[in-house]
Amino acid sequence: MIEARHLRVLRAVARQGSFSAAARELGLTQPAISQQMKALEKSVGTPLVVRVGRGVALSEAGRVLAEHAAGVLAGLAAAEDAVAGIAGLHAGRLRLVSFPTASATLVPAAVAALRAQAPGVQVSLTEAEPPASIGLLRAAECELVLAFRYPAPSEPEDWSDLAVTRLRRDPLVAVLPERHPLAGAPELPDLAALAAEPWIAGCPQCRGHLADLCEAAGFAPRIDFATDDYPAVLGLVAAGLGVAVLPRLALSATRADGVAVVPLAAGMSREIVALTLPDLGRVPAVALMVEKLKGL
């Protein structure tokens, strides 16, 4: 196998015309130059230098290899510079996939903080809900995913192969028409008081968790409308067509005119996390973005 260090020695020998002069140029000993040249000749299977008086000259094979070595070493130097730029956060890219609520609330501040510290890193954003976003990560279509999950008894997705960073708890709130009898309540300890109401449900994961909460409260919700568009949910609630349970973060990104927001008992929440592949977690741009997200 041809090694880059052997090619550097070959080019030094070609320039200097002797092993001793090449050794001085590279800061090595003459025996070290001789050993590396022998190793290179063994790799290619043919002599690369010939003795000429007190010095050496390249054989025909040596001249061909030296000509190609220039491009190989230049390409390697460029690659080393590019990798150094990525490692030093002077270059590189970060493909981020986020669910829409986080895209509107968490991502802008985190990306701005990252760009202020590492302006050379290019960040792209794609929106997707879990589990689709997790599939993109496992398929190497992105480096970092913002996702959420609900506590048991909902069926959690298996993330055992991923590096999981917990970012925050996102409390759930009841969203009621502003004229609803419970609109002024300080808190709902459970959802039993809303058992007779028509419901507006969200994304599939949210609908599953809503069913779990209602079951725990002793009833099955009558879901009249289902949409993962939060403005649509709020519009339906404001029109008096039902009640809903939403993450509080969703209300930070959406106008809530015509509705009343009532906190639910402590512990009713979802967990927002950053996910990446274990090896990608050591990439500086990924680690920096996770750091910025944790700091929000």
N, C-alpha and C positions, 0 to 999 in steps of 0.2 A: 504494500500500500504506500502510495506517495504521500508524504507529509509536507505541510506548508514550510516547516522549518528547514527541510532538506532543499526545497526549491529556493529559499532565501540564500542558502549556502551556495547552491549552484550558480545563482546570478552574481553573487559576490566573487566567486572564483572566475567567472567569465569576465567581470569587470577588471579584476586585479591581476589575473594571469598567474597567480600562484596561491598555494594553500596558506602560506605564512601571511601574505598581504591580505587575503580574505579574512584570516583570523583576526588581524588588527582592525579591519573595518567593522567586523561584527562583535568585537570584544570577546572572542573565544580563543582557545588554545589551538595550535596547529594540529595536535593529535585529534582534537574534537572535530575539526573540519574534515580531516582525513576519514575519521570514522563515519561521519554523516554522509560523505560522498560515497563511501563503500556501501552504506545501507541503501542509498538511493539507487546505485548501480544494481544492487541485488534486487530491488523492487522492480526495476524496469527490465532486468535481464540482459543488459548490454553495457559495455564501457561508455562512460560519458566524458572522460577526459583522457588526454594522451600527454606523455611527457615531451616537453620541447625545451632542450637545454636545461636551465635551472628552474624553469617554470612549467606551466601546464597550459594546454589549449583544449577547447571543447572538441569532442568528436562530432561527427554529423548528427548522431542521436542527441548528443548534448546540446548542440545548437538548436535543434528542433524543440527539445524540451524547454530550454531557456526562453525561447520565443513565446511558447505557450504559458510559461511560468509568470511572465509579466501580467498577462490578463487574469490568470488565476489569483495571483497575489493582490492585484488591484481590486478584483471582485470581493476577495476575502476582507480586505481593508474596508471597503464600502459597507459590507455586511456587518463588520465589527462596529463601525461608526453608527450604523442604524440601530443595532441592538443596544449599544451604549446610550443612544438617545432615548430609546424606549425605557431602559432600566433607570435612566436619570430623569424620566418624565419630561424630556425635551421633545419627544415625538411619540408616535404610536396612536392607536385608536382604542376606543371602548364602545362596544355595541351593547346598549342597555335596552332591556325589554321591561315594560312596566304596565300594571293595570291602570285604567284611565284615571281613577281617583288620585293615585299617587303621582301620575304624570302631571296633574294640575296643581298639586299641593307640595309634594316632597321633592320631586325631580328638579324643578327650576332652581330652587335655592342650592341644592346639592351640586348641580352642574356649574352654577355660577361660582360657588366656592372652589370647586376643582379647577375651573378655568383660571381663576385668579392665582392659584398656586402653580398650576402646570398648563400654561396657555398653549403649549405645543401638542397636547393630547386632544385628538378629535373624538368627540362624543356624538354618537347617533342614538336616536330613540325610536323604538317600535312599540306600539301598544298591543297587548294581548293579556287575556285573563289566564290564570292557572286553571286547568293543567296544560293548556296549549303553550303558554310561555315556558313551562318546564321542559316541554318537548323540544322547543327551540334551543334551550341550553344544552340538553343532552345530545342534540344533533350538531353541536358546535356552531350554531347560527348566531350566537351572541356570547358575551363574556359574563354578563351579570343580569339577574332577574330580580325585580321587585314583585313580591307575591304576598298573598294573605292566606290564612287558614283559620278555621273555627275550631274550638275545643271539642272534645268528645261530648255527646255520642256521635257527632258527625264522623263519617269515615274519612280519616286523613290520608292524603297521598303519601306514599313511601318516599321520603327524601333522604334515606340513609346513605345514598351514594353521593350526596351533595354537601357542600360546606354551607351551613345555615348560620346567618347572623341575625339575631332578634333585634329589631329596631324600636318597636313601640307597641303598646296596646291601643287599639282603636275602639273606644266604648260604643256600644249600640244604644240608639235612642228610638223611642216611639214617635212617629210622625202622624199627627192627627189634624183633621180639619179645624181651623181656628175657633169654630163655634162648638166643638165637641165638648160634652160635659166634663171630660177629664183634661181639657186643654190647659187648665191652670194647676194641675197636680204637680207637687215638687218631685215626685218619683213614682214609678210603677214597680212594685216589688216583683211582680211577674205579669204575664200577659192574660191571666184569667179574666180580668176586667174587660178585655176586648174580645172575648170568645164569640160574642154574637155579631161582631162586625164583619163586613166584607173586607178582604185583604188584597193588597197590591204587593206582589213579590218581585224580587230582583233576579240576579243571575242564578244559574243552577246551584252553585255552592250556597248562595245566600238563601235560596228557597229551601234547600235541605236543612240548613241551620234553623230557619224559621219554623219548619215542621218539628224539629227537635225541641225548640223552646216552647212551642205550643203544646206538644205532647207532654212535656214536663209540667205544664200548667193545667193539664187535664182536658185538652180539647184538640180537635183537628181544625186547622184554619180553612175557611172557605175562600179560596183564592179566585177572585173575579178577573184580575188582570195580572200579567207577568211581563216585565220588561227590565232589561239591565241598563236602561237609560235613566239616570237619576232625575234629570229635569222632568221627564215624563212621569216618573213616580210622584214627584212633588205636585205636578199639575193635576194629576188624577186625585190626589189627596185633597188639594185645595178646592177642587170641584165637588167635594163631598162624596166621592165614589168609593171611598174605603180608607183604611188605615195601613200603615207600613212600619217596618222596622228597618232603619238604615244605620250604617256606620257614621259616627260623628264627622269623620274626615270628609265624607261625601258632601256634607252640608257646608263645609269650608270652601268647596269648589262650585257650589250651586246656590242660586238665589232661592230663598225659602219663603216667598210671599204667600200669604193666605193659609199658612199651616202653623200649628203649634208643635214645638219640640219638647218632649217630656223624657227626662233621663230614665233609664232602666236601672235595676238593682246592680250594685257593684258585682263585677265578675262576668256580666254579659258583654262580651267584647270579641273582637277578632284580633289576631296577632299579625302584624306586618313584619315581613322578613326580607332580607337580601340573600339571594341564592347564587352560588357559583360552583363550578367544579373544583375539587380540592387543589389541583395543580394550578388552576387559574387564580386561586386566592393569593398566590405569592407574586403575581404580576403587579408591579408597582401601581399602574393606573387603576386596576381593579381594587387593590387594597386602599388606595386613596379615596376612591368613590365611596366605598363602604364606610370609611372613616367620616366622610362628610355627611353621609346619610345618618350615621349614628349621632352626629353632633346637632342634628336639627331638633 
